[in-house]
Amino acid sequence: MGSESRQLANQERTIPLRYRVFVASIQQPGDTPKDPAAAAEAVRVQRLRDDARRPMSINLAEGIALSHKLMQFVGTARPQ
């Protein structure tokens, strides 16, 4: 990133640029992504939006169930 300087209009001083801003293009509905990473990001965002529409209790229950499956998978869960 580095510290760059740019000349100010009508002034002799320069100020260091501390941030660079990158703006991702917003994909319009119906547009096909141009690369696999963009397609994966579009799917991820859509899934997050779908999850946000569901009640919190359902998302929490699924998260807990997934956590129990993961503990069983790694062998840390105690048999009941």
C-alpha positions as CSV (number, residue, x, y, z in Angstrom):
1,M,0.0,0.0,0.0
2,G,2.7,2.5,0.9
3,S,2.4,6.2,1.6
4,E,1.9,8.2,-1.6
5,S,1.6,12.0,-1.9
6,R,-0.4,14.1,-4.3
7,Q,0.0,17.8,-5.1
8,L,-3.0,19.9,-3.9
9,A,-4.4,22.3,-6.5
10,N,-3.1,25.9,-6.0
11,Q,-1.0,24.9,-3.0
12,E,2.6,24.0,-2.4
13,R,1.9,21.4,0.3
14,T,1.2,17.7,-0.4
15,I,-0.8,15.4,1.8
16,P,-0.1,11.7,2.2
17,L,-2.7,9.3,0.9
18,R,-3.4,6.8,3.6
19,Y,-6.2,4.8,2.1
20,R,-7.0,3.3,-1.2
21,V,-10.7,2.6,-2.0
22,F,-11.7,-0.3,-4.2
23,V,-15.2,-0.4,-5.4
24,A,-16.7,-3.6,-6.7
25,S,-19.1,-3.4,-9.4
26,I,-22.7,-4.1,-8.5
27,Q,-24.2,-7.0,-10.5
28,Q,-27.6,-6.4,-11.8
29,P,-30.3,-9.1,-11.4
30,G,-30.2,-11.4,-14.4
31,D,-26.6,-10.7,-15.3
32,T,-24.3,-13.7,-15.5
33,P,-21.0,-13.4,-13.5
34,K,-17.9,-13.1,-15.6
35,D,-15.7,-15.4,-13.5
36,P,-16.1,-18.3,-11.0
37,A,-15.2,-16.2,-8.0
38,A,-17.9,-13.7,-8.9
39,A,-20.4,-16.5,-9.4
40,A,-19.5,-18.0,-6.0
41,E,-19.9,-14.6,-4.3
42,A,-23.3,-14.1,-5.9
43,V,-24.4,-17.5,-4.5
44,R,-23.0,-16.7,-1.1
45,V,-24.8,-13.4,-0.9
46,Q,-28.1,-14.9,-2.0
47,R,-27.8,-17.6,0.6
48,L,-27.1,-15.0,3.3
49,R,-30.2,-13.1,2.2
50,D,-32.3,-16.2,2.3
51,D,-31.0,-17.0,5.8
52,A,-31.7,-13.5,6.9
53,R,-35.4,-13.9,6.0
54,R,-35.8,-17.0,8.2
55,P,-36.6,-16.7,11.9
56,M,-33.6,-16.5,14.2
57,S,-34.7,-19.6,16.1
58,I,-34.5,-21.8,12.9
59,N,-31.0,-20.5,12.1
60,L,-29.9,-21.0,15.7
61,A,-31.2,-24.6,15.8
62,E,-29.5,-25.4,12.5
63,G,-26.2,-23.9,13.8
64,I,-26.4,-26.0,17.0
65,A,-27.2,-29.2,15.0
66,L,-24.2,-28.5,12.7
67,S,-22.0,-27.9,15.7
68,H,-23.0,-31.3,17.2
69,K,-22.3,-33.0,13.9
70,L,-18.9,-31.4,13.7
71,M,-18.1,-32.5,17.3
72,Q,-19.1,-36.0,16.4
73,F,-17.0,-35.9,13.3
74,V,-13.8,-34.9,15.2
75,G,-14.6,-37.3,18.0
76,T,-15.0,-34.9,20.8
77,A,-18.7,-35.4,21.6
78,R,-19.5,-37.7,24.4
79,P,-22.0,-40.5,23.6
80,Q,-25.3,-40.1,25.3
